[in-house]
Amino acid sequence: MGKRSNFQRVERDFYPTPYEAVLPLLPHLPEGATFIEPCAGNGALVDHLQDHGYKCLWAGDLVPLRRDIRMCDALTNIPVALHHKMADLIITNPPWNRDFLHPMIEVCVESKTPTWLLFDADWMHTKQSADLIKSCVKIVSVGRVKWIPDSKMTGKDNCCWYLFDPNHTGPTEFYGR
């Protein structure tokens, strides 16, 4: 699934967010915050956050796997969802494919809503991140995640939560494990 293996990736990069990946994010969220989840899949991330007192106002996915998740394209529906649901945050575990991820970051920044995205830690060290990382307020290290529950192994890539905010100026804060 990663760049250092020959395993085939799951279609649409659908890897439900494990609970352990959410724990490092929790201290950085405002108490009782509301959020939208535009890449909700099976709702795992929504459930983990709601179990900690956060309220999901809207969840969508290209291929929703629950009745309470709307079928939509995140890149076109984030502005629509935010227009109707004034959420405090966008929080999602998007596909890591750069052809989707980079436009996703841009849409979230343009939405003027602080956005937490979970993806690979290596991204911040690449030239392709140079312009987008200017809107990054915080990076919270997660480390390696066990994406496939029945697997004996964790993923081969370290992950981080990235907080993007269009009003950000100055350096990005980094929080290690």
N, C-alpha and C positions, 0 to 999 in steps of 0.2 A: 504494500500500500504506500510505502514511502519512496524517497529517491534512492535509498540504499538497499532496495530489495527488488525482486522481480514479481512480487505478488500483484495480481490485477486489482485495481481500485474498484470499489463498489460503485455501481452506477450512480451518477449525480453526486458523488462524494458523500453519500448518506451514511454517516457514522453518528448514531445517537450520542448525545452529550452525557458522559458518565458523571455521576454525582461528585466523584473525587476532583473532577476538573472545575466544578463550580465553587468548591470550598475556598480556594484562594481569592476569588472575586468578592465574596460576601462582605469582608471588612471595608471594601471600597464603594459599596452601594449605600445611598442615603436610606435611612430607615423608612420602611413602608412605601418605597418608590413604586410608581407604576411604569409599565414597559410594554413595548410591542416586540413580537418575535417573528421576523419575516421569513426565516428559514426553519420553521418549526418541526418539520418531519413528523415524528411520532409524539411530539410534545414533551420529551424527556426534560429538556432545559426549562420549559415552562413549569413543569411539575416541581423540579428541584427548587426553583426560585419561589414558587408559591408556597412550598413547604416551609420557607423561611420568612414568610410574611410579605412578599412582594406580590403585586397584582398585575396580571397580564390583561391588558385591555383589548388586544387583538393579536391573533397568531395566524400566519399564512405559510403556504409552501406550494411549490409547483406540483407536487404529488403529496397531498396531505394524507396522513395515516391515521387520523382520528376525525370524528364528526365535528369537533369544536375548532378545527383548524381549517381556514378558508383556502380554497384553491386559488393561487395567484402567483404572479411573477414578482419576486421581491423588488427587482429594479424599477418596476413601474408602479407597484402598489404601496411602497413605503410612504411617498408623499400623500397619497390618498388616505391611507390609514391614519397618518398623523393629523391630517386636516379634520378628520371626524373624531379622532380619539386623541386628546391632548395628553400624551404620555410624557413622563419625565425622561425616559430613556428608551433607546433601542438596544436590545441585548440579543445576540444571536451567535450561533456556531455555523458560519457560512461555509459553502464549498471553498476549498483552498486553491482551486484552479485560478490562476492569475487573470484569465480572460473574464472570469466572473468576479473575483475578489476585488480587483482594482476598481471596476465600475461600481461595485457595492459600496466601497469606502467613499467614493465620490458622491454617490446618491445620499448616503448617510450624512456626510459633511454638509451637502447642499440643503438637507432637511432642517438644519440648524438645531438638531436634537442631539445631545451627547449620546454617543454610541459605543457600546462595548462589543468587540468582535473577538472570537476565539480562533486563533490560527497559529501556524508554525512560527517559532521563535527566530529562525534563520532569516525571515523576511526583512527584519529591521537592519540586517547587515548587508543588504543588496543595493545596487544602484537603482533598481526599479522602485525602491521605497522612498527615494530622496524627496520627491515632491509631496507625496502623500503623508509622510511622517511628520511634516511640518504642522499638521493638525492633530498630532497625537499628544495627548496630555499625560497619560500614564501607560506604563507597560507593567503588567503583573505576571511574573513567571509562574507557570504551572508545572513544567517539567514534562516527562513522558507520561502518556495517558494510555490506559488499557481500553482501546476503542471497541474491541470485539470481546464481549463478556465471557465467552467460553474459551477464549485463547489463554495459553499459559504465559504469553509475552505481552509487554506493553508495545506501543508504537515505537518506531525508530527515530522519530522527530520530536524534539522538545516543543512545547506549546506555550503561548502567552495569551493573556487577555490584553487587548489594546483598547484604550479609551480615546476616541476621536471626538473633537469638539471644534467647530468652525471658529470659535472665539479665542482659541488658544494662541498665545504668543509666548515665546521663551522656550527654555529647555523642557525636554520630556522627563518625567519622573520615572525611575525604574525601581520596582519592588521585587527583590529576589525571593527565593523559596525559604 
